[in-house]
Amino acid sequence: MKKNYISFAGLALIFGLFLLSCTLPTPTCATESLLAVTLTDPPMWGIVGSLTPTLSWTYPVTSCNPEGYAIQLMTGPFFTDSLGGGTGDPSTSWAPGSPLEPGKEYAWNVSPINGTTLGPIAGRNYFFTGPICETAALVAPNLLEPADGGTFNYLYDDGLIWDYPENCIPEGYRVDLSIDPTFADTSLSGGTGNPSTRWGPGSPLAECVVYYWRVAPINGTTLGPPSLSRSFTADTTGACGGSPVSPPDSASLSGIVWHDLCAIPELGPLPDPLPEGCIDTGGGGIGANGIREAGEPGIAGVQVDLHLGLCADPVVASLLTDANGAYSFDGILAFGDHCLSVDALAAPNDSVLIPGGWTAPLPGLNPATHSRLIASGDAVIDLDFGWDYQFLPAYVAPTPEPSSFKFDNNAFCRKGPNKAYTDITAIPVGEIVPVIGRNNDNSWLYVSWRNTNCWVSSITGQFFGEYAIIPFLTPIPLPDSIPPTITNIRALEAMVYYVRNSCGPTEASIGARISDDSGIADAYVRYRYSGNNGPGNWRTAPTHDQAMGGQYGFMIDVGSEAAQDLGKSGGVLEYQVYATDNNSNTTAAPDGNLLGVPVSYCP
């Protein structure tokens, strides 16, 4: 019988084929050995064609995978929000769950993650959402920081910040920077080279010198209209005293958009006499009188447009009125004709004002306009706009016998029904005033005295009338005076190095938890290097990243700074965390004490 043999070579071939037919899973990388990824798409300064772009990266080794990746995504120009998320698996791509805004700059980075432990951050890339603006439709940018007449004390090179008001991006920006308010000297000027809305001078500025700056969009070689000019004082060391500098021969166009009150019944005969604040407009019409009287409130969220020249000329800047209805175009250096306009039928004003009509500066016209000639030496010019809502305020028929209050003592009349409110005026003993409102337990009364409405305590006199016919009023809220809470302050590195990066980390990562009921407006870390020669100058670093739960991160590039203050001796990086809430309350933690991270020289 013939025998069949299988050679050793045949067995090796069969075993090899068996191994090829089995795909073994890639193991998970050890947490302590996680590596930084390489960001691939979108490329640095790239423009994406989608509002839900896919972000891609690569992990530097193929022998293992992290459990997942954490993605940070932030909106420019301040990059303080948090739009990121996580993959939940080793996938190396991710897209935001909600569309991004058009015409914006975004920053992003990626960290590998095992469980809840993050690996190193891959640095930060920037990209833009389109579309590119049409060259013929370019508009003037709005300058944001530094404040007009303020100081420039940034240590990084992109401290001049502005915003483009349209939902598109120009190809880039020209930035004029000069000690001459006419910008005749262009030696310090430059450009972004991309749609970024942050820029800094290429060389150090002279300390305590006033500089002027403005920004214009550019497509190709075609410049759009420039922004209004601003000034600042270069003060990177704090040696100039921090006093704000007002630009010479500058003007400010300011004012308020207010609700011109006239309450009339929707049905039935008109009251005789007409209610306070109402006038006969002719032809049987009744409207507000166009005069801002005590108690008439401002209207928030109304867009006011500024034109250089006539009102038919292009808009060069726009502002929204604040919570009190106020607006202010500061630091106007161009003299000549200017126009302010408010269009009630254009967004966003149509959702704020309609239905109604203008009463000031002229009744019935839309848009309402103020024309003003600005001459050298003008300072603050107040220009107000009055608006009469068609159905507001609701008409309340006068009571046959109005309630009154007689003062038995001199008394303060306050902004609200509590001694915690500031006083508006003082009413002398013996005065009798009408009562127009009350709080829930009648312990405070809202009265009118000499065209001023305010709150008085009922124990300061005698009430005459019926409480039942006096409406309950909700006072303005007391301002928040509690500063933010700062906890869990820590440095992620036990030691940082400078001069070279071969010894260890050259960036100090500071983390803190910051919270406040009104929200956080700004957070930064204040730090200095202290060595054999004592402490160095204070520096500041803005928020580097922000996560859910009020987690704030700050990044200090020790490798590029420490040598200036420490030489080669080593020392300590001392730091404090500061935060300001949306009510302008500021706190430092921990209670003014300094925390520290050892700093070592790396030869």
Order of alpha helices (4+ residues) and beta strands (2+ residues): alpha-beta-beta-beta-beta-beta-beta-beta-beta-beta-beta-beta-beta-beta-beta-beta-beta-beta-beta-beta-beta-beta-beta-beta-beta-beta-alpha-beta-beta-beta-beta-beta-beta-beta-beta-beta-beta-beta-beta-beta-beta-beta-beta-beta-beta-alpha-beta-beta-beta
